[in-house]
Amino acid sequence: MKMTPMIETFVMHFGEMGSRWGFNRTVGQMYALLVITKEPISANQIAEALSISRGNVSMGLKELQSWQLIQLHHKPADRKDYFHTNGSIWDMANRVFEERRKREMDPTLSLLRDILLDTPGNEEEEHAQQKLREVHDLLEGITKWSSELQRLSPEKLDTLMKLGSGVGKVLDLKDKLLKRTNE
């Protein structure tokens, strides 16, 4: 399988972005290749396209399956396993966010809850707990908000994103109007 320069540029960039999203560069490249490939492809085709070992492909496919980002396909009269993305781009974004929440946010929230249950031993610890409560409340709010976003359909999410800057303007207008009525 040979990639065109355009596809190769995207796949390589996606690999770099993947390393920032919680999985390694090669896994990101593999996923990008699967996203833009019309038909399911085999592990051998992935290895050839990305010039990586078959073992590396196998480990990457297992990781992508654990994130539920890809699915296995079989072709009639062919013993090879073929792979394709599991769902839409919105589904992928939700799964990546959910996995990152489980791996990063949940343990942090759990630690913060435990610390906030302790009785502060001195003024310094009391101040620290106040700041930790702010961090906890922010993370808790983000978690609840993102859970609500994940329940929305892709169409509603798209509409919400398009409304984003407009909502900010409405809130600014509300603040200006409230300020005038309080003067």
Secondary structure, 3 states (H helix, E strand, C coil): CCCCHHHHHHHHHHHHHHHHHCCCHHHHHHHHHHHHCCCCEEHHHHHHHHCCCHHHHHHHHHHHHHCCCEEEEECCCCCCEEEEECCCHHHHHHHHHHHHHHHHHHHHHHHHHHHHHCCCCCHHHHHHHHHHHHHHHHHHHHHHHHHHHHHCCHHHHHHHHHHHHHHHHHHHHHHHHHHHHHC
